[in-house]
Amino acid sequence: MIEARHLRVLRAVAATGSFSAAARELGCTQPAVSQQMKALEGAAGTPLLIRSGREMRLTEAGRALVRHATGILAGLTAAEEEVAAIAGLRSGRVRLVSFPSGSSTLVPMALAEMRAAHPGTRVSLVEAEPPGSVEMLRSGDCEIALAFRYPQMGADAEAASGGGGEWDDLVLRPLLNDRLVGVVPEGHELAGAGAVGIAELAGEPWIAGCPRCRGHLVEVCESAGFTPRIDFATDDYPTVVGLVGAGLGVAVLPELALESVRTKGATTLEVEPAVRREVVALTLPDLARVPAVAATLDRLERAARR
């Protein structure tokens, strides 16, 4: 195998015309240069130098190798500099996938801090709900996925499968536990109650969210003794609140989602018993050691604590 250190020695010998001059240029001893050249000729399988007294000339193979060595060593130097820049957070890229309410609340602060601290690291964002976002992570389409799950559904799924949890193969960074709140029209008879049992809304038309949220809503309602009549379903939280504000139904939304939504015409209520979803940042074990990914995870965690 031809090694880069051998090529550096060959190039120095070709440039200076002798082992001793090459040794002075490289800052090593003449025997070390001689040993490296023997190793290189052994790897090449052919002589690279012709020694005649004090004169030293390159063979045809030697000239070809020197010619290629220039490009190889230049490329290697560029690669080393690029890797060092990425490792030192002077450059690099992190692709982030987040569900919409995470994108509007946690992500902006985290990305602003990343840009201020590491302006050479570029973080991009696309939106996707779990489990789609998690599959993007596993398939290599992103480095970090913001996701959520409902503990009840996670426990049921694990028990049903007889195996481990859905994210056991990933590095999980807990961010927050996001409480769900009821949303009713301002003129609703329960609007001033402050808190409501989910069963008190059994006869209402419902507005549901993403498929995972919709499935969890049905599960919670059925555990309270009724099946919700879902008249509208939308992944867009402002649309949910708009439909509630227009008197078209009631909903249960995460508090995180309501941080960036104007609740005109609607009132929020605590839901009893309390229901929370687990919000996390996920990455692959190897990616967790990449400095830019680790720094982004740290910023997301800090944003969640505020």
C-alpha positions in Angstrom: 0.0 0.0 0.0 1.3 3.4 -1.0 1.1 5.8 2.0 0.9 9.6 1.9 4.1 9.9 4.1 6.0 7.9 1.5 4.8 10.2 -1.3 5.9 13.3 0.6 9.4 11.8 1.0 9.5 10.9 -2.7 8.5 14.4 -3.7 11.2 15.9 -1.5 13.8 13.6 -2.9 12.8 14.5 -6.5 12.9 18.2 -5.7 16.2 18.2 -3.8 18.1 15.5 -5.7 19.4 13.6 -2.7 18.4 11.8 0.5 20.4 14.1 2.7 18.8 17.3 1.3 15.4 15.7 1.4 16.0 14.8 5.1 16.9 18.5 5.9 13.7 19.7 4.1 11.5 17.2 5.9 13.2 17.6 9.3 14.2 14.0 9.7 17.4 11.9 9.3 18.9 10.6 6.1 18.5 6.9 7.2 14.8 7.6 7.8 14.4 9.0 4.2 16.2 5.9 2.9 14.0 3.6 4.8 10.8 5.4 3.6 12.0 5.1 0.0 12.7 1.4 0.3 9.2 0.9 1.7 7.7 2.9 -1.2 9.6 1.0 -3.8 8.4 -2.2 -2.1 4.8 -1.1 -2.2 5.2 0.1 -5.9 6.8 -3.2 -6.9 9.4 -1.4 -9.1 12.4 0.8 -8.6 11.6 4.5 -8.4 15.2 5.9 -8.2 18.4 5.3 -10.1 21.5 5.9 -7.9 24.8 6.5 -9.7 27.5 7.8 -7.4 26.2 11.0 -5.9 23.7 11.5 -8.7 20.1 10.3 -8.2 17.5 10.2 -11.0 13.9 9.1 -11.1 12.9 6.1 -13.1 9.9 6.3 -15.4 7.7 4.9 -12.7 9.2 7.4 -10.2 8.3 10.3 -12.5 4.8 9.0 -12.9 4.4 8.7 -9.2 5.7 12.1 -8.4 3.3 13.6 -11.0 0.4 11.9 -9.3 1.7 12.6 -5.8 1.3 16.4 -6.3 -2.5 16.0 -6.9 -2.9 13.3 -4.2 -1.2 15.3 -1.5 -3.0 18.5 -2.4 -6.3 16.7 -2.3 -5.4 15.1 1.0 -4.4 18.5 2.5 -7.7 20.0 1.4 -9.6 17.0 2.9 -7.7 17.3 6.2 -8.4 21.1 6.3 -12.1 20.5 5.5 -12.5 17.8 8.1 -10.7 20.0 10.7 -13.1 22.8 9.9 -16.1 20.5 10.4 -14.7 19.1 13.6 -14.0 22.6 14.9 -17.5 23.8 13.9 -16.0 26.3 11.4 -18.1 24.6 8.6 -20.4 21.7 8.2 -24.1 21.1 7.7 -26.9 19.7 9.9 -30.3 18.8 8.4 -33.1 19.1 10.9 -36.6 17.7 10.5 -39.3 18.9 12.9 -43.1 18.7 13.5 -44.8 22.1 12.9 -45.3 23.2 16.6 -41.7 22.4 17.3 -40.6 24.3 14.2 -42.4 27.5 15.4 -41.3 27.4 19.1 -38.1 25.4 19.8 -36.3 25.5 16.5 -36.0 29.3 15.9 -34.2 30.0 19.2 -31.9 27.0 18.8 -31.0 27.9 15.3 -30.4 31.5 16.2 -28.0 30.5 18.9 -26.2 28.1 16.5 -25.7 30.8 13.9 -24.4 33.2 16.5 -21.9 30.7 18.0 -20.9 28.8 14.9 -21.7 30.9 11.8 -19.8 28.5 9.5 -22.2 25.6 10.4 -25.3 25.6 8.2 -28.5 24.1 9.7 -31.4 23.5 7.4 -35.0 22.7 8.3 -37.9 20.8 6.8 -41.1 19.8 8.4 -42.6 16.3 8.9 -44.7 14.6 11.5 -43.5 11.4 13.3 -43.2 8.6 12.4 -42.3 10.0 9.0 -39.6 12.3 10.4 -38.0 9.3 12.3 -37.9 7.3 9.1 -36.1 10.2 7.4 -33.5 10.0 10.1 -33.0 6.3 9.7 -32.8 6.6 5.9 -30.1 9.2 6.0 -32.2 12.2 4.9 -31.5 14.2 8.0 -29.1 14.3 11.0 -31.7 15.3 13.7 -35.4 14.6 14.0 -37.7 16.4 16.4 -40.5 14.0 17.3 -43.1 13.3 19.9 -45.0 10.4 21.3 -47.8 9.8 23.7 -46.7 7.6 26.7 -49.9 5.6 26.6 -49.6 4.8 23.0 -45.9 4.0 23.3 -46.6 1.5 26.1 -49.4 -0.1 24.2 -47.3 -0.4 21.1 -44.4 -1.9 23.0 -46.7 -4.4 24.8 -48.3 -5.4 21.6 -45.1 -5.9 19.7 -43.4 -7.8 22.5 -40.2 -5.9 21.7 -38.3 -2.8 22.6 -39.5 0.8 22.2 -39.9 2.4 18.8 -36.7 4.6 19.3 -34.4 2.1 21.0 -31.9 2.1 18.1 -31.6 5.9 18.3 -29.9 8.5 20.6 -32.7 10.3 22.4 -32.4 13.8 23.9 -35.5 14.5 26.1 -36.7 18.1 25.5 -40.0 18.5 27.4 -43.3 17.0 28.4 -46.0 18.9 26.6 -49.4 19.1 28.3 -52.5 18.9 26.2 -55.2 21.5 26.7 -58.9 21.7 25.7 -60.0 24.4 23.2 -63.6 25.4 23.1 -65.5 28.3 21.5 -65.7 31.5 23.7 -69.5 31.1 24.0 -69.3 27.5 25.1 -71.0 26.6 28.4 -67.7 25.3 29.8 -65.6 28.2 28.5 -65.3 29.7 32.0 -64.7 26.5 33.8 -60.9 26.6 33.8 -60.7 22.9 33.7 -62.8 20.1 32.1 -63.0 16.4 32.3 -62.7 14.8 28.8 -65.9 13.0 29.3 -67.8 16.3 29.7 -67.1 16.9 26.0 -68.5 13.5 24.9 -71.4 15.0 22.9 -69.4 17.6 21.1 -68.2 17.6 17.4 -64.4 17.3 17.4 -61.6 18.8 15.4 -58.6 16.5 15.3 -55.0 17.0 14.3 -52.3 14.8 12.7 -52.8 11.0 12.4 -50.8 10.3 15.5 -52.6 13.0 17.5 -56.0 11.8 16.1 -55.3 8.2 17.1 -54.4 9.4 20.6 -57.5 11.5 20.9 -59.7 8.5 20.1 -57.8 6.4 22.6 -58.2 9.0 25.4 -61.9 9.5 24.7 -62.6 5.8 24.5 -60.9 5.3 27.9 -63.3 7.9 29.2 -66.3 5.9 27.9 -67.1 7.5 24.5 -66.0 7.6 20.9 -65.5 11.2 19.6 -67.4 12.4 16.6 -64.6 13.9 14.4 -66.1 16.3 11.9 -62.8 18.0 10.8 -59.2 16.8 10.7 -56.2 19.1 9.9 -52.5 19.1 10.6 -52.6 22.9 10.7 -53.0 24.2 14.3 -54.2 27.7 13.3 -56.9 26.0 11.3 -58.0 23.9 14.3 -58.2 27.1 16.5 -60.1 28.9 13.7 -62.6 26.1 13.4 -63.1 26.1 17.1 -63.4 29.9 17.3 -66.1 29.7 14.6 -68.1 27.4 16.8 -67.7 24.3 14.7 -66.4 22.0 17.4 -63.9 21.5 20.2 -60.4 20.2 20.2 -57.4 19.1 22.4 -54.1 20.7 21.4 -50.6 20.6 22.8 -49.6 23.7 24.8 -46.5 24.0 22.6 -48.8 24.4 19.5 -50.7 27.2 21.1 -47.6 29.3 21.9 -47.6 30.6 18.3 -51.3 30.5 17.5 -53.8 33.4 17.9 -56.7 31.9 19.8 -59.3 34.4 18.5 -62.8 33.3 19.4 -61.6 30.3 21.4 -60.8 29.6 25.0 -58.4 27.1 26.5 -59.1 24.8 29.4 -57.1 22.3 31.4 -58.0 18.7 30.6 -58.4 16.3 33.5 -56.9 13.8 34.0 -53.7 15.5 32.6 -52.4 14.2 29.3 -48.9 14.9 28.1 -46.8 14.1 25.1 -43.1 13.5 25.2 -41.1 15.8 22.9 -37.6 14.7 22.0 -34.7 15.2 19.6 -33.4 12.1 18.0 -30.3 11.2 16.1 -28.2 8.1 15.2 -25.5 6.9 17.5 -22.6 7.7 15.1 -24.1 11.2 14.3 -24.3 12.0 18.0 -20.5 12.2 18.0 -20.4 14.8 15.2 -19.6 18.2 16.8 -22.2 20.2 14.7 -24.9 17.6 15.5 -24.0 17.6 19.3 -24.0 21.4 19.4 -27.4 21.6 17.7 -28.9 19.1 20.2 -27.5 21.2 23.0 -29.2 24.3 21.6 -32.5 22.5 21.2 -32.4 21.3 24.8 -31.6 24.9 26.0 -34.5 26.3 24.0 -36.9 23.7 25.5 -35.9 24.8 29.1 -36.8 28.4 28.5 
